[in-house]
Amino acid sequence: MSATTSTVDIAHVQSLVAEEIAAVDHLIETRLYSEVALINQLSHYIIGSGGKRLRPVLTLLAAKAVGYTGTRHIDIAVIIELIHTATLLHDDVVDSSKMRRGQKTANLVWGSEASVLVGDFLYSRAFQMTVELQNMRFLEILADSTNTIAKGEVMQLMNCHNPDTTEQYYLDTIYNKTAKLFEAAAELGVVVKGGKPELETALACYGRHLGTAFQLVDDALDYSASPAQMGKNIGDDLAEGKPTLPLLYAMWKGNTEQARIMHEAIEQGSLKHIEAISAAIESTGAITYTFALAKAEAAKAKEALGGLPPSPYLDALNTLASFAVHRSS
């Protein structure tokens, strides 16, 4: 990962809300229970498969940063994680993925039908929990977010194998499919306190830029990290014909032969010329360019926090923005 020179340890960030994270994990286990054995097996498999819990941590930190002292942020964090997990189950089916977080995907173990249906179970359980909180603002934000995420996934599906994708269309897609849930997670941390509207807007802005930076780095790591680091196979995006920014930039900036190879690879979703593609991505500075955009997004995320009072939780939110860029997986 030549475009970054260091990694950021988020263990301290997680330690700040360690008790809340434990409460989130306990509530997830409780609310995932079903008398249907397959639902228990599959949902616990993917929830328990690791991951950094970034989105629920974001809700917890945002709530603490604005001085919230209640417990509803635990429920919101669980709801966010259930929605995120549902999207992963559905994404892996759409993409025919075989690896997720270093282990076999649920669709590979149990089949696509089970993955889709359990994903639906998680979505509906998340909204059952939201209704129980009896706050229309929560419901409004989460309903809007899930609709936007679905739109983003459709945009990505429609754009597969399209080498004529523009940078703006790519950025719009990753906002919808990824950054929107980060935005909701951060915003809800303020809404749960009944905070000032300007703080809600600020944290939503923070989450949006954080999520965009996170996805930009994910797309760069698809061509610059090892499978062990990423927990999936290198070149997965290319194999699926996804025109992510590193591919597009290399096609735009490469020589005639490189542009031809990239154009063909995106159209066909082929790994046939993976070595030539990797060389083109390296020689054109595509990874460096993608990381530069991610760093700019992380900077905007930090800037959005300017209205928050100083606290360890504010420091942690800033650290998360740095982590989004300076990571290896």
N, C-alpha and C positions, 0 to 999 in steps of 0.2 A: 504494500500500500504506500507507494512512493509519495503520494500527495499529502500525507500527514506524517508528522515526525514524532508524535507521542500519543499515548492513550490516556484517557481520563478515568480514574477509578471512581465508580459511583457507590461503592460500599458505604461511604460516609453518608451519602444522600439517603440510601435505604435505611441506615441505622437511625436517622432522625425520626422516621415513622415506622420503626420496627414493630411496635405494639399494634399499630393500626394495620400493618401488612399481615400480621398474624391473625388479627380479627377478620380481615378480608378473606384470607385463606380458609378460615373456619366457616365463615358464612357461605363461601362458594361451595364447600363440601356439603353443608347442610342443604342449600337450595338446589344443588344438582341431583339430590336424591330422587329416584323414581322407582316405582315397583316394577318397571320394565328393565330387565337386566341389561339389555344391550345399550340402553341410554346411559346407565351407570358406567358400564365398561368403557364405552367410546368417549363420553364426555370427560371422565376422569383421566383417560389416557392422554387426551390433548391438553387439558388444563394442567395436568401434572408433568407435562413433558419438558418443563423448563421455561425459558423465556424470562425476561427482565421485569415483567409486570409494569412497564413504563407508563402505560396509560392510567391504571389505577393509582400508581405512585404520584402521577401528575395531579390527579384530583385531590389526593391527600395533602400534598405539599401546598397546592393553591389554597385549600381551605385553611390550613394552618397559617399561611402567609398573610391572610386577611383577618386572622384572629378568631376563627371559628373554634368553639369549644364543645360542640355537641357530638353526636354519633352518626348523624345521617350521611356524612361523607363516606362512611364505611359502606353503606348500602349503595351509594352512587358509584363508588369505586368497583364494587362487585358487578353492578349492572354494566358498567363500561367494559369490564373484562369479559363478561358473558357475550356481549355484542361482538367484541373483537374476536373471541374464539369462534363464534358462529361464522364470521366472515372468513376466518382461516379454513374452516371445514369446507365451506362453499368454494373458496378460491382454489383449494387443492383439487377439488373435483373438476372445476372448469379447466384448470391448467394441466390435469392428469399428472400432478406432482407425485413424486415417490419419496421425497425426503423433506422433513420439516424439523428444525431444531435438533438435527443430528440423529433422528430416528425415522422409521417408516411412517409415512402419512396414514391417517386413519382410513382414507379411502383405499389405500393399498392393503391394509389389514382386514377391514370389514366390508369393503366395497363402496362404490359411489352412492348407491341408494341409501345405505345406512348413514353415510356421512351427511348427505343433504338433509335427511329427516331429523337427525340429531342436531344439526345446525339450526333447523327450524325450531326444535324444542328449546334450544338455548336462547334464540331470539324471543320466543314467546314468554319464556321464564323471565327474561330481562324486563319485558314490559309488564308482566304480572307484578314484579317487584316495584316498578315505577309507579303503577297505579296505587299500590299499597301506601306509598309515601304521600299521596293525596296533594300533589302540587302540580298544577297545570303547566307551570313554567318548566319543570323537569321534563314532563311529557312532551312539551313542545320542542325543546332542544333535542331530545333523544329521537323523536319521530323524524324531525328534519334531518338529523345526522344519518340515521339508517337509510332514509330515502336517498340522500346525497351519495352515500357509500355505494348503494346499489346502482345509481346512475354512473358513478365512476367506473364500476366494474363493467358495465355495459359499454361505456366509452372505450375502455381498454380492449374489450373483446372485439368491438367493431374495428378497432385500429390495428389489430394484429395483422401482420404481413403487409403493412402499408409503409413503404419506404418514403412516401411523400409527406409523412407526419411533420408538422411544424413544432418548433420548440414551445410555442405557446399552448398548442393542443396537448402536448406532453405534460406541461406544468399544470394545466387545468385538470387533466386526468388524475395526476398524483394528489392534487389538492382534494378532489372529490373522493377518491378511493382510500386515501391514507390520512392526509392532514386533517380532514374534517373531524375524525374521531378524537384526535389530539386536541383540536379546538374545543370540542364539546367537553372533554375531560377537564381541561383547565377552566373553562367558563363555569361549569357546574360547581367547581370548588368554591367559587365566589357566590354563585346563586344560592347555594345551600345555606349560606350565612344571611342571605337577604341584603347583600352588600350594595355599594353604590353602583349605579349603571356604568359609570366610567371605568370602574375596576373590572366589571364583567367584560366590557369591550376590550380592555387592555389584556386580560388573561386569555380571552378568545384569540386575540391577535398573536399573543405569545404562542399559544398552542398551534395555531395555523402555521406560523413560520417554523416552529420546532418540528412539526410533522413533515413539512416539506423538506427541511434539511435532512431529516431521518431517511425519507424515501430516496432522495438524491444520493445519499451515501450508500444505501442498500443497492441501488442500481449500479453504482460505481464498483462496489465490492463484488458484484457478480462477475466482474472481469479482472479483479485484482487480488482477491483473497483465495485461500485454499478451501476445498470443500469442508475440511474439519473446522475452519474458522467460521464459515457461513452456516454450517449445518445443512447444506444442500449442495447440489452438483454445480460446478462452475459452468457457465454458459446456458443455464436453464432458460433465461429470458430469450436468448437467441434461438434455442431449440423450439420455443413456443412462438417464435416470430414476433416477439414484442419489440417495437422500435424504441428502446430506452435511450436516454440522452447520450451515453458514451458511444453507442452504435451510430446514432444519428450524426453526432459531431465528427466522428471519424470519417463517415461517408461524405459529409460536407467539406471537410478540410483535407481529405486524402487526395492522392493523385488519381488519375483516370482509372487505372487498374484497381486501386484500392476501393474507389467509389463503386465500381462495377461489382466487385466481390461483396461489398457490404449490402448493396442494393439487392443483389440476388439472394444473399443469406436471409435478409429480412423477409423478402417475398416468399421464400421457400421454407423458412424456419429450419435451416440446415446448419449442422456443425461440421460440414465437410471441409470447410476452409478455416477452421477455428484458429490454426496457427497464424495464418495470414491476417485474419481478423484481429487477433491479439496484437500482432505486430503493428497493424494500422492504428489501433487504439493507442498503443504506446507512442508511436512516432508522431501522431497528430496532437498529442497532449490532451486527449479526450478525458482521461481520468482526472488530470489536473484541472481542466475546465469544469467538470462536474463538481469536484470538491470545492472549487472556488465559489460556485453558485450556492452550494450547501453552507459554506462559511458565511456568505452574505445573508442567507436566511437565518442562520443561528445568531448573527449580529442583530438582525431586526427583532428576533425573539427577545434578546436581552434588552434591547432598547424599549420594548413594550412594557417592561417591568418598572420603568422609571417612577411610576406613581405609588409603588408599594413602599411601606415603611421598612427600614432595615431590620433584618432578622435572620437567624440561621436558615429559615425556610426560603427566604428570598435568595440567599446565597446558594441554596440547593437547586433552586430553579435555574439560576445562572449556570451552575455546574452541569445540569441536564442539557442545556443548550450546547455547552462545549462537548459533552459526551456524544451528542448526536453526530458530531463531525469527527471527533478523535476517538474512533473505535475500530475494532478489527472484525466485528461480527454484529 
